[in-house]
Amino acid sequence: MQNNFSRAKTIKNVVVVNEELTAEEWKRRFEKEREKVARLRQQLQSVEQELNRWRGGDKVPETEWANISAELTINSMQAENGKIHKNSL
């Protein structure tokens, strides 16, 4: 019984609003997501290139390290909160 109570305490409800979007709004959201995917692909490519240099035995100066922390922080915060604001899409 104690296990069920502690599990119940950890459950968090997330409210999601159903939206009716016009074709134009869907198109805008799609374009923003496409841009986001392109940016993330570029970051992934940069990180893979850096990793290959490390694996090849090269020393990569800190000034040449891939900088992805800001994007990851924003995405992880949105995922943890389960919130995607209408303006962010």
C-alpha positions as CSV (number, residue, x, y, z in Angstrom):
1,M,0.0,0.0,0.0
2,Q,2.8,2.4,0.9
3,N,4.2,2.0,-2.6
4,N,1.0,3.1,-4.3
5,F,0.8,6.3,-2.2
6,S,4.4,7.3,-3.0
7,R,3.7,6.7,-6.7
8,A,0.6,8.7,-6.6
9,K,2.5,11.7,-5.2
10,T,4.9,11.7,-8.2
11,I,2.2,11.7,-10.8
12,K,1.8,15.2,-12.4
13,N,-1.2,16.2,-14.5
14,V,-0.6,18.3,-17.6
15,V,-3.3,20.4,-19.1
16,V,-3.4,20.7,-22.9
17,V,-5.7,23.0,-24.7
18,N,-7.3,21.6,-27.9
19,E,-6.8,24.0,-30.7
20,E,-8.5,24.6,-34.0
21,L,-5.9,25.9,-36.4
22,T,-6.4,27.4,-39.8
23,A,-4.4,26.0,-42.8
24,E,-2.2,29.1,-42.6
25,E,-1.4,28.6,-38.9
26,W,-0.5,24.9,-39.6
27,K,1.7,26.1,-42.4
28,R,3.5,28.6,-40.1
29,R,4.0,25.9,-37.4
30,F,5.3,23.5,-40.0
31,E,7.8,26.0,-41.3
32,K,9.1,26.8,-37.7
33,E,9.5,23.1,-37.0
34,R,11.3,22.6,-40.3
35,E,13.7,25.4,-39.4
36,K,14.2,23.8,-36.0
37,V,15.0,20.5,-37.5
38,A,17.5,22.1,-39.9
39,R,19.2,23.8,-37.0
40,L,19.4,20.6,-35.0
41,R,20.8,18.7,-37.9
42,Q,23.5,21.3,-38.3
43,Q,24.3,21.0,-34.6
44,L,24.4,17.3,-34.9
45,Q,26.8,17.5,-37.8
46,S,29.0,19.8,-35.9
47,V,29.1,17.5,-32.9
48,E,29.8,14.5,-35.1
49,Q,32.7,16.3,-36.7
50,E,34.1,17.2,-33.4
51,L,33.7,13.7,-32.1
52,N,35.5,12.3,-35.1
53,R,38.4,14.6,-34.5
54,W,38.6,13.4,-30.9
55,R,38.4,9.8,-31.9
56,G,41.1,10.4,-34.5
57,G,43.5,11.5,-31.7
58,D,43.3,15.2,-32.5
59,K,43.1,17.8,-29.7
60,V,40.2,20.1,-30.2
61,P,40.7,23.5,-28.6
62,E,37.9,24.7,-26.4
63,T,37.3,27.6,-28.8
64,E,36.4,25.0,-31.5
65,W,34.0,22.9,-29.3
66,A,30.5,22.6,-30.6
67,N,28.1,24.8,-28.6
68,I,24.8,23.1,-28.3
69,S,24.0,23.7,-24.6
70,A,21.6,26.6,-25.1
71,E,19.4,24.7,-27.5
72,L,19.4,21.6,-25.4
73,T,18.5,23.5,-22.3
74,I,15.5,25.2,-23.9
75,N,14.2,21.9,-25.4
76,S,14.7,19.9,-22.2
77,M,12.9,22.5,-20.1
78,Q,9.9,22.4,-22.5
79,A,9.9,18.6,-22.5
80,E,10.1,18.4,-18.7
81,N,7.3,20.9,-18.2
82,G,5.2,19.4,-20.9
83,K,4.5,22.9,-22.1
84,I,4.8,24.2,-25.6
85,H,3.6,27.7,-25.8
86,K,1.5,28.7,-28.8
87,N,4.0,31.5,-29.6
88,S,7.0,29.1,-29.6
89,L,5.5,27.0,-32.4
